């Protein structure tokens, strides 16, 4: 069953090296864009976790 799910996911994924409008972009540019997206997400998660800890810290000191 896992192989079937992986196959269906593979069918739905965009091919690497192609933009949303269908024009080809380089694989290195695709990899750089993916890395940038991951970095932005991790920064946002870190910020939200920090804000969450600040909120909990100030709420307990009341």
PDBQT receptor file of N, H, CA, C and O in Angstrom, charges set to zero:
ATOM      1  N   UNK A   1       0.819  -1.186   0.000  1.00  0.00    +0.000 N 
ATOM      2  CA  UNK A   1       0.000   0.000   0.000  1.00  0.00    +0.000 C 
ATOM      3  C   UNK A   1       0.867   1.256   0.000  1.00  0.00    +0.000 C 
ATOM      4  O   UNK A   1       0.508   2.250  -0.630  1.00  0.00    +0.000 OA
ATOM      5  N   UNK A   2       2.010   1.225   0.701  1.00  0.00    +0.000 N 
ATOM      6  H   UNK A   2       2.302   0.417   1.212  1.00  0.00    +0.000 HD
ATOM      7  CA  UNK A   2       2.879   2.381   0.763  1.00  0.00    +0.000 C 
ATOM      8  C   UNK A   2       3.436   2.716  -0.622  1.00  0.00    +0.000 C 
ATOM      9  O   UNK A   2       3.577   3.887  -0.975  1.00  0.00    +0.000 OA
ATOM     10  N   UNK A   3       3.748   1.693  -1.390  1.00  0.00    +0.000 N 
ATOM     11  H   UNK A   3       3.633   0.742  -1.102  1.00  0.00    +0.000 HD
ATOM     12  CA  UNK A   3       4.277   1.900  -2.736  1.00  0.00    +0.000 C 
ATOM     13  C   UNK A   3       3.222   2.569  -3.602  1.00  0.00    +0.000 C 
ATOM     14  O   UNK A   3       3.543   3.462  -4.386  1.00  0.00    +0.000 OA
ATOM     15  N   UNK A   4       1.985   2.156  -3.474  1.00  0.00    +0.000 N 
ATOM     16  H   UNK A   4       1.724   1.431  -2.837  1.00  0.00    +0.000 HD
ATOM     17  CA  UNK A   4       0.900   2.739  -4.255  1.00  0.00    +0.000 C 
ATOM     18  C   UNK A   4       0.724   4.220  -3.908  1.00  0.00    +0.000 C 
ATOM     19  O   UNK A   4       0.559   5.053  -4.800  1.00  0.00    +0.000 OA
ATOM     20  N   UNK A   5       0.759   4.546  -2.614  1.00  0.00    +0.000 N 
ATOM     21  H   UNK A   5       0.892   3.870  -1.890  1.00  0.00    +0.000 HD
ATOM     22  CA  UNK A   5       0.615   5.950  -2.196  1.00  0.00    +0.000 C 
ATOM     23  C   UNK A   5       1.785   6.787  -2.714  1.00  0.00    +0.000 C 
ATOM     24  O   UNK A   5       1.590   7.919  -3.157  1.00  0.00    +0.000 OA
ATOM     25  N   UNK A   6       2.987   6.239  -2.662  1.00  0.00    +0.000 N 
ATOM     26  H   UNK A   6       3.145   5.319  -2.302  1.00  0.00    +0.000 HD
ATOM     27  CA  UNK A   6       4.156   6.956  -3.173  1.00  0.00    +0.000 C 
ATOM     28  C   UNK A   6       4.037   7.173  -4.676  1.00  0.00    +0.000 C 
ATOM     29  O   UNK A   6       4.414   8.229  -5.184  1.00  0.00    +0.000 OA
ATOM     30  N   UNK A   7       3.522   6.192  -5.377  1.00  0.00    +0.000 N 
ATOM     31  H   UNK A   7       3.216   5.335  -4.964  1.00  0.00    +0.000 HD
ATOM     32  CA  UNK A   7       3.342   6.311  -6.824  1.00  0.00    +0.000 C 
ATOM     33  C   UNK A   7       2.315   7.391  -7.153  1.00  0.00    +0.000 C 
ATOM     34  O   UNK A   7       2.539   8.198  -8.056  1.00  0.00    +0.000 OA
ATOM     35  N   UNK A   8       1.209   7.417  -6.445  1.00  0.00    +0.000 N 
ATOM     36  H   UNK A   8       1.028   6.762  -5.712  1.00  0.00    +0.000 HD
ATOM     37  CA  UNK A   8       0.176   8.423  -6.683  1.00  0.00    +0.000 C 
ATOM     38  C   UNK A   8       0.721   9.817  -6.366  1.00  0.00    +0.000 C 
ATOM     39  O   UNK A   8       0.445  10.772  -7.091  1.00  0.00    +0.000 OA
ATOM     40  N   UNK A   9       1.487   9.930  -5.291  1.00  0.00    +0.000 N 
ATOM     41  H   UNK A   9       1.710   9.154  -4.702  1.00  0.00    +0.000 HD
ATOM     42  CA  UNK A   9       2.098  11.218  -4.944  1.00  0.00    +0.000 C 
ATOM     43  C   UNK A   9       3.071  11.647  -6.034  1.00  0.00    +0.000 C 
ATOM     44  O   UNK A   9       3.103  12.818  -6.413  1.00  0.00    +0.000 OA
ATOM     45  N   UNK A  10       3.858  10.712  -6.535  1.00  0.00    +0.000 N 
ATOM     46  H   UNK A  10       3.832   9.761  -6.227  1.00  0.00    +0.000 HD
ATOM     47  CA  UNK A  10       4.818  11.017  -7.590  1.00  0.00    +0.000 C 
ATOM     48  C   UNK A  10       4.098  11.518  -8.846  1.00  0.00    +0.000 C 
ATOM     49  O   UNK A  10       4.585  12.428  -9.518  1.00  0.00    +0.000 OA
ATOM     50  N   UNK A  11       2.959  10.938  -9.159  1.00  0.00    +0.000 N 
ATOM     51  H   UNK A  11       2.564  10.199  -8.613  1.00  0.00    +0.000 HD
ATOM     52  CA  UNK A  11       2.203  11.372 -10.333  1.00  0.00    +0.000 C 
ATOM     53  C   UNK A  11       1.712  12.807 -10.184  1.00  0.00    +0.000 C 
ATOM     54  O   UNK A  11       1.644  13.549 -11.164  1.00  0.00    +0.000 OA
ATOM     55  N   UNK A  12       1.370  13.198  -8.962  1.00  0.00    +0.000 N 
ATOM     56  H   UNK A  12       1.425  12.596  -8.165  1.00  0.00    +0.000 HD
ATOM     57  CA  UNK A  12       0.837  14.532  -8.730  1.00  0.00    +0.000 C 
ATOM     58  C   UNK A  12       1.877  15.613  -8.565  1.00  0.00    +0.000 C 
ATOM     59  O   UNK A  12       1.558  16.797  -8.675  1.00  0.00    +0.000 OA
ATOM     60  N   UNK A  13       3.122  15.230  -8.301  1.00  0.00    +0.000 N 
ATOM     61  H   UNK A  13       3.380  14.269  -8.211  1.00  0.00    +0.000 HD
ATOM     62  CA  UNK A  13       4.185  16.218  -8.105  1.00  0.00    +0.000 C 
ATOM     63  C   UNK A  13       4.564  16.867  -9.424  1.00  0.00    +0.000 C 
ATOM     64  O   UNK A  13       4.503  16.252 -10.489  1.00  0.00    +0.000 OA
ATOM     65  N   UNK A  14       4.960  18.144  -9.318  1.00  0.00    +0.000 N 
ATOM     66  H   UNK A  14       5.009  18.644  -8.453  1.00  0.00    +0.000 HD
ATOM     67  CA  UNK A  14       5.469  18.821 -10.504  1.00  0.00    +0.000 C 
ATOM     68  C   UNK A  14       6.853  18.289 -10.818  1.00  0.00    +0.000 C 
ATOM     69  O   UNK A  14       7.627  18.005  -9.903  1.00  0.00    +0.000 OA
ATOM     70  N   UNK A  15       7.174  18.150 -12.079  1.00  0.00    +0.000 N 
ATOM     71  H   UNK A  15       6.546  18.380 -12.822  1.00  0.00    +0.000 HD
ATOM     72  CA  UNK A  15       8.524  17.707 -12.424  1.00  0.00    +0.000 C 
ATOM     73  C   UNK A  15       9.540  18.762 -11.998  1.00  0.00    +0.000 C 
ATOM     74  O   UNK A  15       9.286  19.958 -12.137  1.00  0.00    +0.000 OA
ATOM     75  N   UNK A  16      10.682  18.328 -11.482  1.00  0.00    +0.000 N 
ATOM     76  H   UNK A  16      10.888  17.355 -11.369  1.00  0.00    +0.000 HD
ATOM     77  CA  UNK A  16      11.729  19.251 -11.065  1.00  0.00    +0.000 C 
ATOM     78  C   UNK A  16      12.268  19.988 -12.283  1.00  0.00    +0.000 C 
ATOM     79  O   UNK A  16      12.488  19.390 -13.337  1.00  0.00    +0.000 OA
ATOM     80  N   UNK A  17      12.477  21.281 -12.128  1.00  0.00    +0.000 N 
ATOM     81  H   UNK A  17      12.298  21.766 -11.272  1.00  0.00    +0.000 HD
ATOM     82  CA  UNK A  17      13.035  22.068 -13.218  1.00  0.00    +0.000 C 
ATOM     83  C   UNK A  17      11.990  22.747 -14.072  1.00  0.00    +0.000 C 
ATOM     84  O   UNK A  17      12.330  23.316 -15.110  1.00  0.00    +0.000 OA
ATOM     85  N   UNK A  18      10.724  22.708 -13.672  1.00  0.00    +0.000 N 
ATOM     86  H   UNK A  18      10.448  22.245 -12.830  1.00  0.00    +0.000 HD
ATOM     87  CA  UNK A  18       9.685  23.376 -14.438  1.00  0.00    +0.000 C 
ATOM     88  C   UNK A  18       8.934  24.339 -13.542  1.00  0.00    +0.000 C 
ATOM     89  O   UNK A  18       8.568  23.991 -12.419  1.00  0.00    +0.000 OA
ATOM     90  N   UNK A  19       8.701  25.549 -14.029  1.00  0.00    +0.000 N 
ATOM     91  H   UNK A  19       8.998  25.832 -14.941  1.00  0.00    +0.000 HD
ATOM     92  CA  UNK A  19       7.948  26.544 -13.292  1.00  0.00    +0.000 C 
ATOM     93  C   UNK A  19       6.458  26.282 -13.409  1.00  0.00    +0.000 C 
ATOM     94  O   UNK A  19       6.029  25.396 -14.147  1.00  0.00    +0.000 OA
ATOM     95  N   UNK A  20       5.680  27.052 -12.682  1.00  0.00    +0.000 N 
ATOM     96  H   UNK A  20       6.028  27.772 -12.082  1.00  0.00    +0.000 HD
ATOM     97  CA  UNK A  20       4.228  26.872 -12.688  1.00  0.00    +0.000 C 
ATOM     98  C   UNK A  20       3.623  27.197 -14.046  1.00  0.00    +0.000 C 
ATOM     99  O   UNK A  20       2.572  26.661 -14.398  1.00  0.00    +0.000 OA
ATOM    100  N   UNK A  21       4.271  28.068 -14.811  1.00  0.00    +0.000 N 
ATOM    101  H   UNK A  21       5.124  28.504 -14.525  1.00  0.00    +0.000 HD
ATOM    102  CA  UNK A  21       3.732  28.421 -16.115  1.00  0.00    +0.000 C 
ATOM    103  C   UNK A  21       4.213  27.501 -17.229  1.00  0.00    +0.000 C 
ATOM    104  O   UNK A  21       3.892  27.719 -18.397  1.00  0.00    +0.000 OA
ATOM    105  N   UNK A  22       4.984  26.469 -16.872  1.00  0.00    +0.000 N 
ATOM    106  H   UNK A  22       5.244  26.291 -15.923  1.00  0.00    +0.000 HD
ATOM    107  CA  UNK A  22       5.398  25.475 -17.858  1.00  0.00    +0.000 C 
ATOM    108  C   UNK A  22       6.760  25.719 -18.469  1.00  0.00    +0.000 C 
ATOM    109  O   UNK A  22       7.299  24.840 -19.142  1.00  0.00    +0.000 OA
ATOM    110  N   UNK A  23       7.333  26.903 -18.248  1.00  0.00    +0.000 N 
ATOM    111  H   UNK A  23       6.895  27.617 -17.702  1.00  0.00    +0.000 HD
ATOM    112  CA  UNK A  23       8.662  27.155 -18.802  1.00  0.00    +0.000 C 
ATOM    113  C   UNK A  23       9.709  26.445 -17.956  1.00  0.00    +0.000 C 
ATOM    114  O   UNK A  23       9.563  26.330 -16.739  1.00  0.00    +0.000 OA
ATOM    115  N   UNK A  24      10.743  25.979 -18.593  1.00  0.00    +0.000 N 
ATOM    116  H   UNK A  24      10.862  26.072 -19.582  1.00  0.00    +0.000 HD
ATOM    117  CA  UNK A  24      11.778  25.231 -17.884  1.00  0.00    +0.000 C 
ATOM    118  C   UNK A  24      12.712  26.186 -17.150  1.00  0.00    +0.000 C 
ATOM    119  O   UNK A  24      13.132  27.207 -17.695  1.00  0.00    +0.000 OA
ATOM    120  N   UNK A  25      13.026  25.841 -15.916  1.00  0.00    +0.000 N 
ATOM    121  H   UNK A  25      12.684  25.011 -15.474  1.00  0.00    +0.000 HD
ATOM    122  CA  UNK A  25      14.045  26.552 -15.151  1.00  0.00    +0.000 C 
ATOM    123  C   UNK A  25      15.094  25.525 -14.750  1.00  0.00    +0.000 C 
ATOM    124  O   UNK A  25      14.829  24.323 -14.754  1.00  0.00    +0.000 OA
ATOM    125  N   UNK A  26      16.261  25.993 -14.411  1.00  0.00    +0.000 N 
ATOM    126  H   UNK A  26      16.476  26.970 -14.408  1.00  0.00    +0.000 HD
ATOM    127  CA  UNK A  26      17.339  25.072 -14.064  1.00  0.00    +0.000 C 
ATOM    128  C   UNK A  26      17.075  24.324 -12.769  1.00  0.00    +0.000 C 
ATOM    129  O   UNK A  26      16.391  24.819 -11.873  1.00  0.00    +0.000 OA
ATOM    130  N   UNK A  27      17.628  23.126 -12.689  1.00  0.00    +0.000 N 
ATOM    131  H   UNK A  27      18.184  22.724 -13.417  1.00  0.00    +0.000 HD
ATOM    132  CA  UNK A  27      17.469  22.342 -11.467  1.00  0.00    +0.000 C 
ATOM    133  C   UNK A  27      18.125  23.017 -10.274  1.00  0.00    +0.000 C 
ATOM    134  O   UNK A  27      17.635  22.903  -9.151  1.00  0.00    +0.000 OA
ATOM    135  N   UNK A  28      19.237  23.724 -10.506  1.00  0.00    +0.000 N 
ATOM    136  H   UNK A  28      19.636  23.817 -11.419  1.00  0.00    +0.000 HD
ATOM    137  CA  UNK A  28      19.889  24.410  -9.386  1.00  0.00    +0.000 C 
ATOM    138  C   UNK A  28      19.009  25.537  -8.871  1.00  0.00    +0.000 C 
ATOM    139  O   UNK A  28      18.968  25.786  -7.666  1.00  0.00    +0.000 OA
ATOM    140  N   UNK A  29      18.304  26.221  -9.763  1.00  0.00    +0.000 N 
ATOM    141  H   UNK A  29      18.337  26.019 -10.742  1.00  0.00    +0.000 HD
ATOM    142  CA  UNK A  29      17.376  27.263  -9.335  1.00  0.00    +0.000 C 
ATOM    143  C   UNK A  29      16.205  26.650  -8.575  1.00  0.00    +0.000 C 
ATOM    144  O   UNK A  29      15.749  27.218  -7.583  1.00  0.00    +0.000 OA
ATOM    145  N   UNK A  30      15.722  25.519  -9.019  1.00  0.00    +0.000 N 
ATOM    146  H   UNK A  30      16.092  25.057  -9.825  1.00  0.00    +0.000 HD
ATOM    147  CA  UNK A  30      14.642  24.822  -8.319  1.00  0.00    +0.000 C 
ATOM    148  C   UNK A  30      15.088  24.417  -6.924  1.00  0.00    +0.000 C 
ATOM    149  O   UNK A  30      14.349  24.591  -5.954  1.00  0.00    +0.000 OA
ATOM    150  N   UNK A  31      16.297  23.875  -6.823  1.00  0.00    +0.000 N 
ATOM    151  H   UNK A  31      16.897  23.733  -7.611  1.00  0.00    +0.000 HD
ATOM    152  CA  UNK A  31      16.821  23.468  -5.519  1.00  0.00    +0.000 C 
ATOM    153  C   UNK A  31      17.001  24.675  -4.600  1.00  0.00    +0.000 C 
ATOM    154  O   UNK A  31      16.704  24.596  -3.408  1.00  0.00    +0.000 OA
ATOM    155  N   UNK A  32      17.487  25.790  -5.147  1.00  0.00    +0.000 N 
ATOM    156  H   UNK A  32      17.729  25.854  -6.115  1.00  0.00    +0.000 HD
ATOM    157  CA  UNK A  32      17.667  27.001  -4.348  1.00  0.00    +0.000 C 
ATOM    158  C   UNK A  32      16.328  27.536  -3.860  1.00  0.00    +0.000 C 
ATOM    159  O   UNK A  32      16.214  27.979  -2.717  1.00  0.00    +0.000 OA
ATOM    160  N   UNK A  33      15.322  27.499  -4.714  1.00  0.00    +0.000 N 
ATOM    161  H   UNK A  33      15.415  27.139  -5.643  1.00  0.00    +0.000 HD
ATOM    162  CA  UNK A  33      13.993  27.979  -4.323  1.00  0.00    +0.000 C 
ATOM    163  C   UNK A  33      13.397  27.089  -3.238  1.00  0.00    +0.000 C 
ATOM    164  O   UNK A  33      12.787  27.595  -2.296  1.00  0.00    +0.000 OA
ATOM    165  N   UNK A  34      13.563  25.778  -3.354  1.00  0.00    +0.000 N 
ATOM    166  H   UNK A  34      14.059  25.367  -4.119  1.00  0.00    +0.000 HD
ATOM    167  CA  UNK A  34      13.066  24.855  -2.327  1.00  0.00    +0.000 C 
ATOM    168  C   UNK A  34      13.776  25.094  -0.995  1.00  0.00    +0.000 C 
ATOM    169  O   UNK A  34      13.137  25.091   0.057  1.00  0.00    +0.000 OA
ATOM    170  N   UNK A  35      15.083  25.299  -1.034  1.00  0.00    +0.000 N 
ATOM    171  H   UNK A  35      15.602  25.302  -1.889  1.00  0.00    +0.000 HD
ATOM    172  CA  UNK A  35      15.839  25.553   0.190  1.00  0.00    +0.000 C 
ATOM    173  C   UNK A  35      15.385  26.856   0.838  1.00  0.00    +0.000 C 
ATOM    174  O   UNK A  35      15.252  26.926   2.060  1.00  0.00    +0.000 OA
ATOM    175  N   UNK A  36      15.148  27.878   0.041  1.00  0.00    +0.000 N 
ATOM    176  H   UNK A  36      15.256  27.822  -0.951  1.00  0.00    +0.000 HD
ATOM    177  CA  UNK A  36      14.682  29.166   0.564  1.00  0.00    +0.000 C 
ATOM    178  C   UNK A  36      13.314  29.018   1.227  1.00  0.00    +0.000 C 
ATOM    179  O   UNK A  36      13.079  29.581   2.296  1.00  0.00    +0.000 OA
ATOM    180  N   UNK A  37      12.412  28.263   0.597  1.00  0.00    +0.000 N 
ATOM    181  H   UNK A  37      12.603  27.806  -0.272  1.00  0.00    +0.000 HD
ATOM    182  CA  UNK A  37      11.090  28.023   1.191  1.00  0.00    +0.000 C 
ATOM    183  C   UNK A  37      11.218  27.327   2.543  1.00  0.00    +0.000 C 
ATOM    184  O   UNK A  37      10.542  27.695   3.503  1.00  0.00    +0.000 OA
ATOM    185  N   UNK A  38      12.089  26.321   2.613  1.00  0.00    +0.000 N 
ATOM    186  H   UNK A  38      12.638  26.022   1.832  1.00  0.00    +0.000 HD
ATOM    187  CA  UNK A  38      12.286  25.596   3.871  1.00  0.00    +0.000 C 
ATOM    188  C   UNK A  38      12.869  26.511   4.936  1.00  0.00    +0.000 C 
ATOM    189  O   UNK A  38      12.493  26.415   6.104  1.00  0.00    +0.000 OA
ATOM    190  N   UNK A  39      13.784  27.399   4.549  1.00  0.00    +0.000 N 
ATOM    191  H   UNK A  39      14.090  27.476   3.600  1.00  0.00    +0.000 HD
ATOM    192  CA  UNK A  39      14.396  28.315   5.505  1.00  0.00    +0.000 C 
ATOM    193  C   UNK A  39      13.363  29.299   6.035  1.00  0.00    +0.000 C 
ATOM    194  O   UNK A  39      13.342  29.584   7.233  1.00  0.00    +0.000 OA
ATOM    195  N   UNK A  40      12.513  29.819   5.170  1.00  0.00    +0.000 N 
ATOM    196  H   UNK A  40      12.531  29.588   4.198  1.00  0.00    +0.000 HD
ATOM    197  CA  UNK A  40      11.477  30.756   5.593  1.00  0.00    +0.000 C 
ATOM    198  C   UNK A  40      10.516  30.077   6.562  1.00  0.00    +0.000 C 
ATOM    199  O   UNK A  40      10.124  30.664   7.571  1.00  0.00    +0.000 OA
ATOM    200  N   UNK A  41      10.142  28.851   6.258  1.00  0.00    +0.000 N 
ATOM    201  H   UNK A  41      10.460  28.373   5.438  1.00  0.00    +0.000 HD
ATOM    202  CA  UNK A  41       9.229  28.118   7.136  1.00  0.00    +0.000 C 
ATOM    203  C   UNK A  41       9.872  27.878   8.496  1.00  0.00    +0.000 C 
ATOM    204  O   UNK A  41       9.219  28.052   9.524  1.00  0.00    +0.000 OA
ATOM    205  N   UNK A  42      11.144  27.480   8.517  1.00  0.00    +0.000 N 
ATOM    206  H   UNK A  42      11.675  27.338   7.681  1.00  0.00    +0.000 HD
ATOM    207  CA  UNK A  42      11.796  27.226   9.804  1.00  0.00    +0.000 C 
ATOM    208  C   UNK A  42      11.965  28.514  10.602  1.00  0.00    +0.000 C 
ATOM    209  O   UNK A  42      11.857  28.493  11.828  1.00  0.00    +0.000 OA
ATOM    210  N   UNK A  43      12.229  29.640   9.927  1.00  0.00    +0.000 N 
ATOM    211  H   UNK A  43      12.317  29.657   8.931  1.00  0.00    +0.000 HD
ATOM    212  CA  UNK A  43      12.322  30.920  10.632  1.00  0.00    +0.000 C 
ATOM    213  C   UNK A  43      10.973  31.312  11.225  1.00  0.00    +0.000 C 
ATOM    214  O   UNK A  43      10.912  31.789  12.358  1.00  0.00    +0.000 OA
ATOM    215  N   UNK A  44       9.896  31.117  10.473  1.00  0.00    +0.000 N 
ATOM    216  H   UNK A  44       9.946  30.730   9.553  1.00  0.00    +0.000 HD
ATOM    217  CA  UNK A  44       8.564  31.442  10.976  1.00  0.00    +0.000 C 
ATOM    218  C   UNK A  44       8.202  30.559  12.160  1.00  0.00    +0.000 C 
ATOM    219  O   UNK A  44       7.640  31.037  13.146  1.00  0.00    +0.000 OA
ATOM    220  N   UNK A  45       8.519  29.274  12.067  1.00  0.00    +0.000 N 
ATOM    221  H   UNK A  45       8.975  28.885  11.266  1.00  0.00    +0.000 HD
ATOM    222  CA  UNK A  45       8.236  28.372  13.187  1.00  0.00    +0.000 C 
ATOM    223  C   UNK A  45       9.033  28.777  14.420  1.00  0.00    +0.000 C 
ATOM    224  O   UNK A  45       8.505  28.765  15.532  1.00  0.00    +0.000 OA
ATOM    225  N   UNK A  46      10.295  29.132  14.231  1.00  0.00    +0.000 N 
ATOM    226  H   UNK A  46      10.724  29.141  13.327  1.00  0.00    +0.000 HD
ATOM    227  CA  UNK A  46      11.125  29.567  15.350  1.00  0.00    +0.000 C 
ATOM    228  C   UNK A  46      10.570  30.826  15.995  1.00  0.00    +0.000 C 
ATOM    229  O   UNK A  46      10.543  30.944  17.220  1.00  0.00    +0.000 OA
ATOM    230  N   UNK A  47      10.130  31.762  15.172  1.00  0.00    +0.000 N 
ATOM    231  H   UNK A  47      10.152  31.667  14.177  1.00  0.00    +0.000 HD
ATOM    232  CA  UNK A  47       9.542  32.999  15.691  1.00  0.00    +0.000 C 
ATOM    233  C   UNK A  47       8.274  32.701  16.488  1.00  0.00    +0.000 C 
ATOM    234  O   UNK A  47       8.082  33.228  17.584  1.00  0.00    +0.000 OA
ATOM    235  N   UNK A  48       7.421  31.861  15.936  1.00  0.00    +0.000 N 
ATOM    236  H   UNK A  48       7.577  31.433  15.046  1.00  0.00    +0.000 HD
ATOM    237  CA  UNK A  48       6.165  31.544  16.621  1.00  0.00    +0.000 C 
ATOM    238  C   UNK A  48       6.417  30.780  17.917  1.00  0.00    +0.000 C 
ATOM    239  O   UNK A  48       5.728  31.008  18.911  1.00  0.00    +0.000 OA
ATOM    240  N   UNK A  49       7.395  29.876  17.918  1.00  0.00    +0.000 N 
ATOM    241  H   UNK A  49       7.955  29.690  17.110  1.00  0.00    +0.000 HD
ATOM    242  CA  UNK A  49       7.722  29.148  19.148  1.00  0.00    +0.000 C 
ATOM    243  C   UNK A  49       8.265  30.113  20.202  1.00  0.00    +0.000 C 
ATOM    244  O   UNK A  49       7.958  29.973  21.386  1.00  0.00    +0.000 OA
ATOM    245  N   UNK A  50       9.065  31.087  19.780  1.00  0.00    +0.000 N 
ATOM    246  H   UNK A  50       9.314  31.201  18.818  1.00  0.00    +0.000 HD
ATOM    247  CA  UNK A  50       9.602  32.082  20.700  1.00  0.00    +0.000 C 
ATOM    248  C   UNK A  50       8.498  32.952  21.287  1.00  0.00    +0.000 C 
ATOM    249  O   UNK A  50       8.494  33.250  22.481  1.00  0.00    +0.000 OA
ATOM    250  N   UNK A  51       7.561  33.357  20.427  1.00  0.00    +0.000 N 
ATOM    251  H   UNK A  51       7.565  33.115  19.457  1.00  0.00    +0.000 HD
ATOM    252  CA  UNK A  51       6.440  34.175  20.898  1.00  0.00    +0.000 C 
ATOM    253  C   UNK A  51       5.562  33.368  21.851  1.00  0.00    +0.000 C 
ATOM    254  O   UNK A  51       5.033  33.901  22.827  1.00  0.00    +0.000 OA
ATOM    255  N   UNK A  52       5.416  32.094  21.558  1.00  0.00    +0.000 N 
ATOM    256  H   UNK A  52       5.846  31.662  20.765  1.00  0.00    +0.000 HD
ATOM    257  CA  UNK A  52       4.612  31.233  22.413  1.00  0.00    +0.000 C 
ATOM    258  C   UNK A  52       5.250  31.111  23.791  1.00  0.00    +0.000 C 
ATOM    259  O   UNK A  52       4.557  31.159  24.807  1.00  0.00    +0.000 OA
ATOM    260  N   UNK A  53       6.566  30.954  23.825  1.00  0.00    +0.000 N 
ATOM    261  H   UNK A  53       7.130  30.915  23.000  1.00  0.00    +0.000 HD
ATOM    262  CA  UNK A  53       7.272  30.839  25.101  1.00  0.00    +0.000 C 
ATOM    263  C   UNK A  53       7.194  32.148  25.885  1.00  0.00    +0.000 C 
ATOM    264  O   UNK A  53       7.055  32.132  27.108  1.00  0.00    +0.000 OA
ATOM    265  N   UNK A  54       7.283  33.291  25.180  1.00  0.00    +0.000 N 
ATOM    266  H   UNK A  54       7.395  33.305  24.186  1.00  0.00    +0.000 HD
ATOM    267  CA  UNK A  54       7.159  34.596  25.849  1.00  0.00    +0.000 C 
ATOM    268  C   UNK A  54       5.776  34.764  26.454  1.00  0.00    +0.000 C 
ATOM    269  O   UNK A  54       5.627  35.237  27.580  1.00  0.00    +0.000 OA
ATOM    270  N   UNK A  55       4.760  34.367  25.685  1.00  0.00    +0.000 N 
ATOM    271  H   UNK A  55       4.881  33.982  24.770  1.00  0.00    +0.000 HD
ATOM    272  CA  UNK A  55       3.382  34.501  26.158  1.00  0.00    +0.000 C 
ATOM    273  C   UNK A  55       3.156  33.636  27.391  1.00  0.00    +0.000 C 
ATOM    274  O   UNK A  55       2.545  34.081  28.363  1.00  0.00    +0.000 OA
ATOM    275  N   UNK A  56       3.644  32.407  27.353  1.00  0.00    +0.000 N 
ATOM    276  H   UNK A  56       4.140  32.045  26.564  1.00  0.00    +0.000 HD
ATOM    277  CA  UNK A  56       3.490  31.521  28.503  1.00  0.00    +0.000 C 
ATOM    278  C   UNK A  56       4.250  32.054  29.703  1.00  0.00    +0.000 C 
ATOM    279  O   UNK A  56       3.770  31.963  30.833  1.00  0.00    +0.000 OA
ATOM    280  N   UNK A  57       5.425  32.606  29.472  1.00  0.00    +0.000 N 
ATOM    281  H   UNK A  57       5.815  32.680  28.554  1.00  0.00    +0.000 HD
ATOM    282  CA  UNK A  57       6.230  33.127  30.559  1.00  0.00    +0.000 C 
ATOM    283  C   UNK A  57       5.566  34.329  31.222  1.00  0.00    +0.000 C 
ATOM    284  O   UNK A  57       5.582  34.447  32.448  1.00  0.00    +0.000 OA
ATOM    285  N   UNK A  58       4.978  35.227  30.419  1.00  0.00    +0.000 N 
ATOM    286  H   UNK A  58       4.965  35.132  29.424  1.00  0.00    +0.000 HD
ATOM    287  CA  UNK A  58       4.350  36.413  30.988  1.00  0.00    +0.000 C 
ATOM    288  C   UNK A  58       3.002  36.083  31.608  1.00  0.00    +0.000 C 
ATOM    289  O   UNK A  58       2.585  36.748  32.555  1.00  0.00    +0.000 OA
ATOM    290  N   UNK A  59       2.320  35.081  31.100  1.00  0.00    +0.000 N 
ATOM    291  H   UNK A  59       2.659  34.540  30.330  1.00  0.00    +0.000 HD
ATOM    292  CA  UNK A  59       1.020  34.708  31.653  1.00  0.00    +0.000 C 
ATOM    293  C   UNK A  59       1.176  34.047  33.027  1.00  0.00    +0.000 C 
ATOM    294  O   UNK A  59       0.311  34.191  33.890  1.00  0.00    +0.000 OA
ATOM    295  N   UNK A  60       2.269  33.333  33.222  1.00  0.00    +0.000 N 
ATOM    296  H   UNK A  60       2.972  33.216  32.520  1.00  0.00    +0.000 HD
ATOM    297  CA  UNK A  60       2.466  32.672  34.521  1.00  0.00    +0.000 C 
ATOM    298  C   UNK A  60       2.958  33.645  35.578  1.00  0.00    +0.000 C 
ATOM    299  O   UNK A  60       2.839  33.377  36.774  1.00  0.00    +0.000 OA
ATOM    300  N   UNK A  61       3.518  34.789  35.143  1.00  0.00    +0.000 N 
ATOM    301  H   UNK A  61       3.615  35.007  34.172  1.00  0.00    +0.000 HD
ATOM    302  CA  UNK A  61       4.030  35.743  36.127  1.00  0.00    +0.000 C 
ATOM    303  C   UNK A  61       2.951  36.696  36.630  1.00  0.00    +0.000 C 
ATOM    304  O   UNK A  61       3.206  37.504  37.523  1.00  0.00    +0.000 OA
ATOM    305  N   UNK A  62       1.740  36.607  36.063  1.00  0.00    +0.000 N 
ATOM    306  H   UNK A  62       1.533  35.951  35.338  1.00  0.00    +0.000 HD
ATOM    307  CA  UNK A  62       0.664  37.486  36.509  1.00  0.00    +0.000 C 
ATOM    308  C   UNK A  62       0.184  37.094  37.815  1.00  0.00    +0.000 C 
ATOM    309  O   UNK A  62      -0.727  37.724  38.352  1.00  0.00    +0.000 OA
TER     310      UNK A  62
